[in-house]
Amino acid sequence: METVLSGLRAAAESTRLRLLALCARGDLTVSDLVRILGISQPRVSRHLKVMCEAGLLERFREGAWVFYRLAPLGVGAGVARSIVGLLPEEDKDLVLDRTRLAAIQEERAARAAEYFRANADQWDDLRELHGADGPVEEALVNLFIGRGMGDVLDLGTGTGRVLELLSPHADRCVGIDQSREMLSVARVNLEREDIRNAHVRQGDMYALPFSGGAFDGIVIHQVLHFAEYPGAVVSEAARVLRPGGRLAIVDLAPHEREELREQHNHRRLGFPGGEISGWCANAGLQVQDILDLPGPALTVRLWVADRPSEPISTKASNKTSERVAIAPRTQTIDQGSSQL
């Protein structure tokens, strides 16, 4: 009861209501909010501080920048969303705020477009290597549909494409990436699609900023071949996966394209099925399937691993690790037909 009252008191002011409405539309900095509201930075910061302390907003740092958004979890999050839902869309101040926010979002989109223009050759080369996007994306979505997805994590989210794919099937999606440039691109893409249940934040895939068992589903999409210690990434992902949750890893099967080390900074030239399966088993996960989708140049491989609802005994885990490392079951899927 006290948390609800605290949240209501913290929001009971016209400027704070406008801030709540804006933060419900995406990740915004103090500078963004100052530009939109036309009031001083200290005043905006003071309002934000009060609402963060009441649990209505979440504050997080990304390098030198600090972002604010509606709190994703907790009683305060529910209060914040209820308040935002009561605000009249036609209010003149809110209409003006949305117009100014749209201008800021257009600036972000222009910067993202310039970033892609500067790196177009790299993205086109990588897409060609990975084969057709459609069958891989369809296979990935099919791994999660029907599982009652709640909270989903995408490691190395890049442009946020996985968040776009899975957000219709989940309660909440979070994307983690080290690159502020890629996070800016992902935010533009989420804003363009008006996706409200997904957000991104900067983070280290070796030390995720989440407590154990925080997610029902986790995706690691074309990330591990860049990692110095891919087994450690799998172990950390398993730590934040809930009992009954699912981990999907999308990467490359072994290949001999040595130029990818120099041109695209690949640390590994693909992975044997048993290697990633072994890492999953050692982290307490049960490998369900390994799916191959051959492309024009390389084969994309999907590993599907679940965390049992009941812990696996140490002896059973060791046996599972040995079994999947030696003889994983691999299916090959024609990219023209990605039925699982």
Secondary structure, DSSP 8 states (H G I E B T S, - for coil): -HHHHHHHHHH-SHHHHHHHHHHTTS-EEHHHHHHHH---HHHHHHHHHHHHHTTSEEEEEETTEEEEEE-SSSHHHHHHHHHHHHS-TT-HHHHHHHHHHHHHHHHHHHHHHHHHHHTHHHHHHHHHHH--HHHHHHHHHHTTTTS---EEEEET-TTSHHHHHHGGG-SEEEEEES-HHHHHHHHHHHHHTT--SEEEEE-BTTB-SS-TT-EEEEEEES-GGG-SSHHHHHHHHHHTEEEEEEEEEEEE-----THHHHHH--SSS---HHHHHHHHHHTT-EEEEEEEEE-SSSEEEEEEEE--SS---HHHHHHHHHHHHH---EEE--TT----
